[in-house]
Amino acid sequence: MKMNVTYFFRKPFTDYFSIEELFGFIQSGLPDKVEHKNYYLSRPSKGFLDRLRSCFEVVGHQGDVNHITGDVHFIALLLNKQKTVLTIHDLEVLKRLSGLSRAIVKFFWFTMPAHRVRFITVISAFTKTELLKVININPDKVKVVHNCISPAIKHQPYTFNTHKPNILHIGTAHNKNLDRLIEAIAGMNVKLTILGHLRDNHKQLLSKFKIDYENFFNLPYEHVVLRYREADLVSFVSLYEGFGMPIIEANAVGRPVISSNRTSMPEVAGEAALLVDPESIDEIRTAILQIIENQDLRNTLIEKGLENVKRFTPESVAAQYTRIYEIIAGNKT
């Protein structure tokens, strides 16, 4: 029995496309019985009135199943509760706010939507734990469905550049911890490739420590994949992540990864990354040197990465969502 699923997305922005890409990958793995359409909000998520108008806007575009893909959680207000699933990617915004601002965001982005949908999916067990700390809801309503890897990312064998390895670092927001990475590689004969808009403090640190670097931003996804292929190792030493997609992207290409020992990253990496305390510059530095100097360690991380990524194929993740859609559409109990 076929099901019609409507995926609801935020209004497209130049710099924000990770959610859209992710669900594009998931949709590529859906079975034939799931027919889907994508609906993009016509207004940005700014101001009370525009957000309220967005709630009314989506009412006429519902399917057998409504899937709010993230970011615009508040549109759950007027959707059919029994037909709606909401994906929550992380709760990082609540960690940056306090007082009245935090209370408002908590209510409209988490508490109210959580009670206005049939199911919530979260992208890691860590995110489920975090969510249940801030809202009072039946844990059985919250399902863990990991993110999936792009079908475009393939294993690319390479020869590690022991003379001057290229370290790829993903992200420049505060939680991405770029400042500590820069300090950790000071004095090393390495090249640093950074994806994301550099802030003034980053530029100052790069200049202070005389780091050889390249910076890219607003890249189409195929160019992001190329940056992985050009890398000798990948740095993802974030302070906080709801998931950690670069870990499995690096795994899939076949590059050793350094990541953090906190939040969702150990769950995603398994044994396929060298984990460090992201607040310890010494640990980050030591891990980088271990990968540069130890070929056996590099090979082990690459082999474990290729095995790890099998957990995150589009078909595997789409099958988990399909089971949820079947329950919502009444095709399964």
Rosetta blueprint (number, residue, H / E / L):
1 M L
2 K L
3 M E
4 N E
5 V E
6 T E
7 Y E
8 F E
9 F E
10 R L
11 K L
12 P L
13 F E
14 T L
15 D L
16 Y E
17 F L
18 S H
19 I H
20 E H
21 E H
22 L H
23 F H
24 G H
25 F H
26 I H
27 Q H
28 S H
29 G L
30 L L
31 P L
32 D L
33 K L
34 V E
35 E E
36 H E
37 K E
38 N E
39 Y E
40 Y E
41 L L
42 S L
43 R L
44 P L
45 S L
46 K L
47 G L
48 F H
49 L H
50 D H
51 R H
52 L H
53 R H
54 S H
55 C H
56 F H
57 E H
58 V L
59 V H
60 G H
61 H H
62 Q L
63 G L
64 D L
65 V E
66 N E
67 H E
68 I E
69 T L
70 G L
71 D L
72 V L
73 H H
74 F H
75 I H
76 A H
77 L H
78 L H
79 L L
80 N L
81 K H
82 Q H
83 K H
84 T E
85 V E
86 L E
87 T E
88 I E
89 H L
90 D L
91 L L
92 E H
93 V H
94 L H
95 K H
96 R H
97 L L
98 S L
99 G H
100 L H
101 S H
102 R H
103 A H
104 I H
105 V H
106 K H
107 F H
108 F H
109 W H
110 F H
111 T H
112 M H
113 P H
114 A H
115 H H
116 R L
117 V L
118 R L
119 F E
120 I E
121 T E
122 V E
123 I L
124 S L
125 A H
126 F H
127 T H
128 K H
129 T H
130 E H
131 L H
132 L H
133 K H
134 V H
135 I L
136 N L
137 I L
138 N L
139 P H
140 D H
141 K H
142 V E
143 K E
144 V E
145 V L
146 H L
147 N L
148 C L
149 I L
150 S L
151 P L
152 A L
153 I L
154 K L
155 H L
156 Q L
157 P L
158 Y L
159 T L
160 F L
161 N L
162 T L
163 H L
164 K L
165 P L
166 N E
167 I E
168 L E
169 H E
170 I E
171 G L
172 T L
173 A L
174 H H
175 N H
176 K H
177 N L
178 L H
179 D H
180 R H
181 L H
182 I H
183 E H
184 A H
185 I L
186 A L
187 G L
188 M L
189 N L
190 V L
191 K E
192 L E
193 T E
194 I E
195 L E
196 G L
197 H L
198 L L
199 R L
200 D H
201 N H
202 H H
203 K H
204 Q H
205 L H
206 L H
207 S H
208 K H
209 F L
210 K L
211 I L
212 D E
213 Y E
214 E E
215 N E
216 F E
217 F L
218 N L
219 L L
220 P L
221 Y H
222 E H
223 H H
224 V H
225 V H
226 L H
227 R H
228 Y H
229 R H
230 E H
231 A L
232 D L
233 L E
234 V E
235 S E
236 F E
237 V L
238 S L
239 L L
240 Y L
241 E L
242 G L
243 F L
244 G L
245 M H
246 P H
247 I H
248 I H
249 E H
250 A H
251 N H
252 A H
253 V H
254 G L
255 R L
256 P L
257 V E
258 I E
259 S E
260 S E
261 N L
262 R L
263 T L
264 S L
265 M H
266 P H
267 E H
268 V H
269 A H
270 G L
271 E L
272 A L
273 A L
274 L E
275 L E
276 V E
277 D L
278 P L
279 E L
280 S L
281 I H
282 D H
283 E H
284 I H
285 R H
286 T H
287 A H
288 I H
289 L H
290 Q H
291 I H
292 I H
293 E H
294 N L
295 Q H
296 D H
297 L H
298 R H
299 N H
300 T H
301 L H
302 I H
303 E H
304 K H
305 G H
306 L H
307 E H
308 N H
309 V H
310 K H
311 R H
312 F H
313 T L
314 P H
315 E H
316 S H
317 V H
318 A H
319 A H
320 Q H
321 Y H
322 T H
323 R H
324 I H
325 Y H
326 E H
327 I H
328 I H
329 A H
330 G L
331 N L
332 K L
333 T L
